[in-house]
């Protein structure tokens, strides 16, 4: 069967997503389509944390103070939406938008929202700025609500299908053998690992050969003579690395050799096989795990429980280095 053309396979930019959100919110002004009207009102309810349940007028404004979307309710309340697909917040932009909007609205009448349909490892700065997170999973629940209400608009259904396919791709690590994982599979795996370990961050690491998605965690600090250094763990897809950061480039070789010797002794005590890896630098790989850290079943599918047990075994070994 041929794939049905989807508008959002072509309209993939944040501007296209802006347009869809504005389009959906504008239905809160029009009850000619009851299902879309109810869904738009539900979206506003969720974006305001259920604090704005009744309103008579909705005004949608784009790019005021460079804000992606401003949804004004009854002239005195505003939903500030910073809309992202695969980019991230930067340069204190969230704080700047909120401060500019305080010229026009009382703080308790402003509802800042960070709407993200792509994937991101760390949301600390967003929460610190006072923004509500509205992620792809939240959007999909809202879109599903609309479908249950009877929305059959082709634009709406296309966007729902588009986000659903992204979500399935990211969750594919659950359904594919590890040797068939792709870029999105690693995003899903790292995101789940974050929950299990309750530690770490992941992101794209650029390299001349195209780079990889890395996951780093379990930071420790120590000293060699008077020079401080940090050591931590990092995943580079299937590769498990023991990493080191030296605050002084001139002492990097001595610090690496000092830490590597301690690492090798502990690894031998714990029966963990590692091999030398990496080059000298301020940030460097000291060694890598010889055997796979990802544990699988007979069919090559991820066994998350055993994988976590393997990682925790390595963490316990790291704890004993100092």
C-alpha positions in Angstrom: 0.0 0.0 0.0 1.3 3.4 -0.9 1.9 5.9 1.9 -0.7 8.6 2.0 0.9 12.1 1.5 1.1 14.1 4.7 1.4 17.9 4.7 3.8 17.9 7.6 6.3 15.6 5.9 7.0 18.7 3.8 6.1 21.4 6.4 8.7 20.4 9.0 10.0 23.8 10.2 9.1 25.5 13.5 7.2 28.1 11.4 5.0 25.4 10.1 4.4 24.1 13.6 3.7 27.7 14.7 1.1 27.9 12.0 -0.7 24.7 13.1 -0.8 25.8 16.8 -2.1 29.2 15.8 -4.7 27.6 13.6 -5.8 25.2 16.3 -6.0 27.9 19.0 -8.0 30.2 16.7 -10.8 27.5 16.7 -11.5 28.6 20.3 -13.2 31.6 18.6 -15.4 29.6 16.3 -17.9 26.9 17.3 -19.0 26.0 13.8 -17.0 22.9 14.2 -17.9 21.6 17.6 -15.0 19.1 17.9 -12.3 21.6 16.9 -13.9 24.2 19.2 -13.8 21.9 22.2 -10.3 20.7 21.4 -9.0 24.3 21.1 -10.6 25.2 24.5 -9.1 22.0 26.0 -5.7 23.1 24.7 -6.0 26.5 26.3 -7.2 24.9 29.6 -4.1 22.7 29.6 -1.7 25.5 28.7 -3.0 27.6 31.6 -2.8 24.7 34.1 -6.6 24.6 34.3 -6.6 28.2 35.7 -8.5 29.8 32.7 -11.7 27.8 32.2 -14.0 30.6 30.9 -13.1 33.2 28.3 -15.1 35.0 25.6 -12.4 36.2 23.2 -9.1 34.8 21.9 -6.6 36.8 20.0 -3.5 35.1 18.4 -0.4 37.2 17.8 2.9 36.1 16.2 6.3 37.5 17.0 5.4 40.3 19.4 8.6 41.0 21.3 10.0 38.0 19.1 7.7 35.6 21.0 6.7 32.7 18.8 3.0 32.7 19.7 1.0 34.9 22.0 -2.5 33.8 22.8 -4.4 36.6 24.4 -7.6 35.8 26.4 -10.2 38.5 27.0 -7.5 41.2 26.6 -6.0 40.7 30.1 -4.5 37.2 30.1 -1.7 35.9 27.9 -0.3 32.5 27.0 3.3 32.9 26.0 4.3 30.0 23.8 8.0 29.3 22.9 7.6 26.7 20.2 10.4 24.3 19.4 10.8 21.3 17.1 14.5 20.2 17.3 16.2 23.3 18.5 16.7 24.3 22.1 16.4 27.4 24.2 19.4 29.7 24.3 20.8 33.1 25.5 18.3 33.6 28.3 15.6 34.1 25.7 12.9 32.7 27.9 13.5 35.2 30.7 13.7 38.1 28.1 10.3 37.2 26.6 8.7 37.0 30.0 10.2 40.3 31.2 9.0 42.1 28.0 5.5 40.8 28.4 5.4 42.1 32.0 5.0 45.6 30.4 1.6 44.6 29.2 0.2 42.0 31.7 0.3 41.2 35.4 2.6 38.3 36.2 -0.3 36.1 37.5 -2.1 36.7 34.2 0.8 35.4 32.1 1.1 31.7 31.3 4.6 30.9 29.9 4.8 27.6 28.0 7.7 25.8 26.4 6.2 23.6 23.7 8.6 21.1 22.3 7.7 18.3 19.8 11.3 17.2 19.3 13.5 15.5 22.0 15.6 17.2 24.6 17.7 15.9 27.5 17.7 18.7 30.0 14.8 21.0 30.9 16.3 22.5 34.1 16.8 26.1 32.7 13.2 26.1 31.3 11.6 25.2 34.6 13.9 27.7 36.4 12.6 30.4 34.0 9.0 29.6 35.2 7.8 27.9 32.0 5.4 25.0 31.8 6.6 22.1 29.7 4.2 20.9 27.0 6.0 18.1 25.3 5.2 15.8 22.4 3.6 13.3 24.7 1.3 16.0 26.0 0.4 17.2 22.5 -0.4 13.7 21.4 -2.8 13.3 24.3 -4.5 16.5 23.3 -4.7 15.5 19.7 -6.1 12.1 20.6 -8.7 13.9 22.7 -9.7 15.8 19.5 -10.0 12.6 17.5 -12.2 11.1 20.2 -14.4 14.2 20.0 -14.8 13.6 16.3 -12.3 15.9 14.7 -11.8 14.7 11.1 -10.1 17.8 9.6 -7.3 16.7 7.3 -4.8 19.2 8.6 -5.4 18.1 12.1 -5.2 14.4 11.3 -2.0 15.0 9.3 -0.3 16.7 12.2 -1.5 13.9 14.6 -0.1 11.3 12.3 3.2 13.2 11.9 3.8 13.4 15.6 2.7 9.8 16.2 5.3 8.6 13.7 8.0 10.6 15.4 7.0 9.1 18.8 7.0 5.6 17.4 10.4 6.2 15.9 11.8 7.4 19.2 10.2 4.4 21.0 11.6 1.9 18.4 14.4 0.9 20.8 11.7 -1.2 22.6 10.7 -3.0 19.4 13.9 -3.4 17.3 17.0 -5.6 18.0 19.8 -3.4 19.2 21.8 -4.0 16.0 19.0 -2.3 14.1 18.7 0.8 16.3 18.8 4.1 14.5 19.3 7.7 15.6 15.8 8.1 17.1 16.2 4.7 18.8 19.2 6.0 20.7 17.2 9.1 21.8 14.5 6.9 23.2 17.0 4.6 24.9 18.9 7.5 26.5 15.7 9.2 27.7 14.6 6.0 29.4 18.1 5.5 30.8 17.9 9.0 32.3 14.8 7.9 34.3 16.3 4.6 35.4 19.6 6.1 36.6 18.1 9.4 37.7 21.3 11.0 36.5 23.0 12.2 33.3 22.4 14.2 30.1 22.5 13.4 26.4 23.1 15.4 23.3 24.6 15.4 19.9 28.5 15.3 19.9 29.9 16.7 16.6 32.8 15.0 14.9 34.5 15.0 11.5 32.9 11.7 10.7 29.4 13.0 11.5 29.3 12.7 15.2 27.1 10.7 17.6 24.6 11.0 20.4 26.4 10.8 23.6 25.2 10.2 27.2 27.3 11.3 30.1 26.9 10.9 33.8 28.5 9.9 37.2 30.9 12.8 37.6 33.6 12.6 40.3 36.4 15.0 41.2 39.9 14.4 42.5 43.4 15.9 42.4 46.8 14.9 41.1 49.4 16.8 43.0 47.9 20.3 42.9 45.9 19.9 39.7 42.2 19.2 39.8 40.6 16.7 37.4 37.2 15.2 36.9 36.3 11.7 35.7 33.0 10.4 34.5 31.2 7.8 32.3 30.0 8.3 28.8 28.0 6.2 26.2 28.7 6.7 22.6 25.9 4.5 21.2 27.2 0.9 21.8 30.6 2.1 23.2 31.0 2.5 26.9 33.8 5.0 27.7 35.7 6.0 30.9 36.3 9.7 30.5 38.5 12.3 32.1 38.7 16.1 32.2 41.9 17.9 33.1 41.8 21.6 34.0 45.4 22.0 32.8 46.3 20.7 29.3 50.0 20.5 30.2 49.3 18.0 33.0 46.9 15.9 30.9 49.3 13.0 30.2 50.4 12.5 33.8 46.8 12.8 35.1 45.6 10.3 32.5 48.3 7.8 33.4 47.6 8.3 37.1 43.9 7.8 36.8 44.2 5.0 34.2 46.4 2.9 36.6 43.8 3.3 39.4 41.0 2.5 37.0 42.7 -0.7 35.7 43.4 -1.9 39.2 39.7 -1.5 40.2 38.4 -3.0 37.0 40.6 -6.1 37.5 39.3 -6.5 41.1 35.7 -6.3 39.9 36.2 -8.6 36.9 35.4 -5.8 34.4 37.3 -6.0 31.2 38.5 -2.6 29.7 41.0 -1.5 27.1 43.1 1.6 26.5 41.4 4.1 24.3 41.5 7.8 23.4 44.1 10.6 22.8 45.6 13.3 25.1 43.5 16.4 25.6 41.6 18.4 28.2 38.6 16.1 27.5 39.7 12.6 26.8 38.7 8.9 26.8 40.9 6.9 29.1 39.5 3.5 28.4 36.5 1.7 27.0 34.6 -1.4 28.1 35.6 -4.5 26.3 32.3 -6.3 26.4 28.8 -4.9 25.5 27.2 -2.9 28.2 23.8 -3.4 26.6 22.3 -6.7 27.6 20.0 -8.5 25.2 17.7 -11.5 25.1 18.1 -14.4 22.6 16.5 -12.3 19.8 18.9 -9.4 20.3 16.3 -7.3 22.0 17.2 -4.9 24.8 16.9 -6.3 28.3 16.8 -3.0 30.2 16.8 -4.5 33.7 20.0 -6.4 33.1 21.5 -3.4 31.3 20.9 -1.3 34.3 22.5 -4.0 36.5 25.6 -3.9 34.3 25.9 -0.1 34.5 25.4 -0.1 38.3 28.1 -2.7 38.6 30.5 -0.3 36.8 29.3 2.6 38.9 30.1 0.7 42.1 33.6 0.1 40.7 34.0 3.8 40.0 32.9 4.6 43.6 35.9 2.7 44.9 38.5 4.6 42.9 38.7 7.4 45.5 
